[in-house]
Amino acid sequence: MPISAATQTEHAQRSLRQLIADGHLAAGQRVTELAMVDRLGVSRTPVRAALAALEGEGLLQALQHGGYVVREFSEGDMTDAIELRGTLEGLLARLAAERGAAADLLSRAREVLDAIDVVLAAPTLNEARLDDYVTLNGRFHQLLADMPSSPLLARECARVASLPFASPSAFVGVQVNARRSRDMLVVAQDQHRQVLAAIEDGEGTRAEALMREHAKLAQRNLQTVLKSGLHPPSPGSDAKGVLAAELLAHGLVRP
C-alpha cells in the first residue's frame, strides 16, 4: 500500500527533528531540500513541508537565498521557552478547572498517573524506566492541553513544547546519573496529582499556580546540565552521557 503524502511529511519531520536532536545536524549547519531528499529517502514535497514546519517550530532558520540553517540557542532562549511553556500550561490548567474538563480526559489522566507511580516505584531508575516515564509524562501533558477544549491554546502550547529544550520532559535525562535520580521525578509526580485534583475541584487559581511551579523543575534540570561542565556526545557516537537529547544539536551554550 502506498504511503500517503501526509504520512511521508510526518516521517520527514520526525526524522529531521531526530537528526537535530542527535547532533547529526549541528547548530549553524546549512540544510538543503535536495540533501534531505537523499538523506531521508522521501520525495521533495514532504521534505519541503517538513523543513517549513521545523522553521515554524524555531529549530531551523530560513536563508535569504534558499535553504535553511540549524539555529543556535542561548541559555536565555532555553530559559524563556521553558517559562513560556509553564505560563501556557498554567493557563490551560486554570481554564480546565473553570470550564470543567471532560470526564473521560480526567479518567485517562488518572490512569496515566497511576502508570507513572508504577515506574517510580523502583528504588532506582534505569534507562528503560526513564523512557517509560518520558512517554507517560508527555501523555499527561497532552491530556492537560486537551482539557479546556481550546484547540488554539493547545496548538500554541504544542508549538512551544516542540522546541527540544522546552518539552515537558526536557532535561529529564539528567536524572539518570544524578545521586538522587528519583527525587525530582517524585516531586514532579506529586505536582501532577495536585494539579489534577485542583482541576477536578474547580480550583482554577491553584491549578494555574501549581502548573507554573511544575515548569520550574525543568529550569532546575537545565541549571544542573549547564553547571555539570559536560559536553554532548559527538555526532554519530554511541555515548549517552548525562545530557538530555534536547541539548545535543546546538553546541550549547552561548551566553
Buried (B, 14 or more C-beta within 10 A) or exposed (E): EEEEEEEBBBBBBEBBBEBBBBBBBBBEBEBBBEEBBEBBEBEEBBBBBBBBBBBEBBBBBEEEEEBBBBBBBEBEBBBBBBBBBBBBBBBBBBBBBBBBBBEEBBEBBBBBBEBBBEBBEEEEBEEEBBBBBBBBBBBBBBBBBBBBBBEEBBEBBBBBBBBBBBBBBBBBBBBBEBEEBBEBBEEBBEBBBBBBEBBBEBBBEBBBBBBBBBBEBBBEBBBBBBEBEBEBBEBEEEEEBBBBBBBBBBBBBEE
